Amino acid sequence: MLFNELIRSPFKSETYENQQSLLNLYAKLAEAESEIAGDNEGKDFFELAKKLRRNVHGKI
């Protein structure tokens, strides 16, 4: 298969993007697991939700 055909194929590009997304997800999960194992506290969900509401309020 020629390199140009590989680049043009939407299936191949989509597959690559899916693989990259999975790799990013696994990296984030590994980071979260190590933080949990180290007893690091995460951000408070309710504080984050308030901040998101303030940013979104009136924009929708």
C-alpha positions as CSV (number, residue, x, y, z in Angstrom):
1,M,0.0,0.0,0.0
2,L,1.3,3.4,-0.9
3,F,1.9,6.0,1.8
4,N,-0.5,8.4,0.1
5,E,-3.3,5.9,0.1
6,L,-2.8,5.3,3.8
7,I,-3.0,9.0,4.5
8,R,-6.1,9.5,2.4
9,S,-8.0,6.5,3.9
10,P,-10.5,7.9,6.4
11,F,-10.7,4.6,8.1
12,K,-7.0,4.5,8.8
13,S,-7.0,8.1,10.1
14,E,-10.0,7.4,12.3
15,T,-8.4,4.3,13.7
16,Y,-5.2,6.2,14.5
17,E,-7.3,9.0,16.2
18,N,-9.1,6.3,18.3
19,Q,-5.9,4.7,19.3
20,Q,-4.4,8.1,20.4
21,S,-7.6,8.9,22.4
22,L,-7.3,5.6,24.2
23,L,-3.6,6.2,24.9
24,N,-4.5,9.6,26.4
25,L,-7.3,8.1,28.5
26,Y,-5.0,5.3,29.8
27,A,-2.4,7.9,30.7
28,K,-5.0,10.0,32.6
29,L,-6.2,6.9,34.4
30,A,-2.7,5.9,35.4
31,E,-2.1,9.4,36.8
32,A,-5.3,9.3,38.7
33,E,-4.6,5.9,40.2
34,S,-1.1,7.0,41.3
35,E,-2.6,10.1,43.0
36,I,-5.2,7.9,44.8
37,A,-2.5,5.5,45.9
38,G,-0.4,8.5,47.2
39,D,-3.4,9.8,49.2
40,N,-3.4,13.1,47.2
41,E,-6.7,14.9,47.5
42,G,-8.4,15.8,44.3
43,K,-10.5,18.9,43.6
44,D,-13.8,19.3,45.3
45,F,-16.5,18.5,42.8
46,F,-18.9,21.0,44.2
47,E,-16.4,23.9,43.9
48,L,-15.6,22.8,40.4
49,A,-19.4,22.6,39.5
50,K,-19.9,26.2,40.9
51,K,-17.1,27.5,38.8
52,L,-18.5,25.8,35.7
53,R,-21.9,27.2,36.4
54,R,-20.5,30.8,36.7
55,N,-18.7,30.4,33.4
56,V,-21.7,29.0,31.5
57,H,-24.5,31.1,33.1
58,G,-26.0,33.3,30.4
59,K,-24.0,31.8,27.5
60,I,-26.5,29.1,26.7
